Amino acid sequence: MKTPDIATAIRIYYTKTEIGNKEIRELFSSGSANTVELMDIARKVIEENKVITFIKTNVETKSAYQAWGLDIKSYEARYAKIKSLDLLAASDSN
């Protein structure tokens, strides 16, 4: 499993209130076994936060990011810095 791409993590965070297997695989380039494990980790935080999900097979995005240690504010700052240094195209090639 790899660290999520900054732009992808931001896009998913702000466009999906709930995420499923597809988005988790996109975020982490993970296989189905890792996806299930990540869903279980997220569901524990969702229960602690007393958040209701509307689609049983999905997890709430904000709690999932919290569970996985993805700091959206840090990602936004990093993305802004990349953009300000005109490194966006260079980062896409990696």
Wavefront OBJ file of the C-alpha trace (Angstrom):
o trace
v 0.000 0.000 0.000
v 1.354 3.404 -0.882
v 0.787 6.920 0.369
v -2.137 8.622 -1.402
v -1.522 11.122 -4.158
v -2.205 14.577 -2.708
v -4.507 15.771 -5.497
v -6.466 12.504 -5.466
v -6.869 12.600 -1.682
v -8.175 16.177 -1.814
v -10.535 15.463 -4.718
v -12.070 12.431 -3.039
v -12.363 14.183 0.327
v -14.313 17.105 -1.106
v -16.410 15.258 -3.687
v -17.514 12.182 -1.715
v -19.302 12.277 1.633
v -19.003 8.495 1.741
v -16.446 6.285 0.052
v -16.353 2.642 -0.894
v -13.917 0.079 -2.224
v -13.380 1.910 -5.510
v -12.242 5.151 -3.858
v -10.101 3.331 -1.286
v -8.310 1.418 -4.038
v -7.825 4.701 -5.905
v -6.420 6.399 -2.809
v -4.009 3.690 -1.735
v -3.511 1.569 -4.857
v -4.465 -1.336 -2.642
v -5.801 -4.788 -3.306
v -9.054 -6.096 -1.939
v -7.504 -7.522 1.257
v -6.014 -4.147 2.208
v -9.256 -2.418 1.260
v -11.232 -4.584 3.693
v -8.696 -3.881 6.440
v -8.889 -0.122 5.782
v -12.693 -0.244 5.835
v -12.600 -2.017 9.228
v -10.230 0.605 10.641
v -12.486 3.394 9.373
v -15.647 1.763 10.745
v -14.186 1.783 14.271
v -13.665 5.552 14.121
v -17.103 6.035 12.555
v -18.644 4.163 15.498
v -16.624 6.258 17.986
v -17.735 9.464 16.216
v -21.348 8.186 16.139
v -21.638 8.946 12.433
v -24.389 7.421 10.324
v -23.604 6.198 6.834
v -26.322 6.018 4.222
v -24.836 3.245 2.110
v -24.059 0.147 4.167
v -20.986 -0.832 2.146
v -19.391 2.638 2.384
v -17.600 4.572 5.102
v -17.970 8.261 5.906
v -15.087 10.124 4.283
v -14.102 12.499 7.095
v -13.943 9.749 9.724
v -12.127 7.405 7.332
v -9.420 9.985 6.652
v -9.125 10.532 10.396
v -8.789 6.775 10.969
v -6.108 6.463 8.311
v -4.118 9.471 9.538
v -4.763 11.536 6.409
v -4.644 15.199 7.441
v -6.628 17.044 4.775
v -5.397 20.472 5.944
v -1.791 19.315 5.498
v -2.621 17.919 2.066
v -4.232 21.232 1.077
v -1.176 23.196 2.229
v 1.168 20.870 0.375
v -0.947 21.079 -2.769
v -0.999 24.877 -2.583
v 2.788 24.924 -2.171
v 3.297 22.589 -5.131
v 1.012 24.789 -7.192
v 2.735 28.027 -6.114
v 6.149 26.610 -7.028
v 4.772 25.555 -10.412
v 5.640 21.936 -9.663
v 2.224 20.502 -10.418
v 3.123 19.100 -13.834
v 6.418 17.743 -12.463
v 4.667 15.940 -9.592
v 2.220 14.279 -12.009
v 5.058 12.563 -13.844
v 6.302 10.730 -10.709
l 1 2 3 4 5 6 7 8 9 10 11 12 13 14 15 16 17 18 19 20 21 22 23 24 25 26 27 28 29 30 31 32 33 34 35 36 37 38 39 40 41 42 43 44 45 46 47 48 49 50 51 52 53 54 55 56 57 58 59 60 61 62 63 64 65 66 67 68 69 70 71 72 73 74 75 76 77 78 79 80 81 82 83 84 85 86 87 88 89 90 91 92 93 94
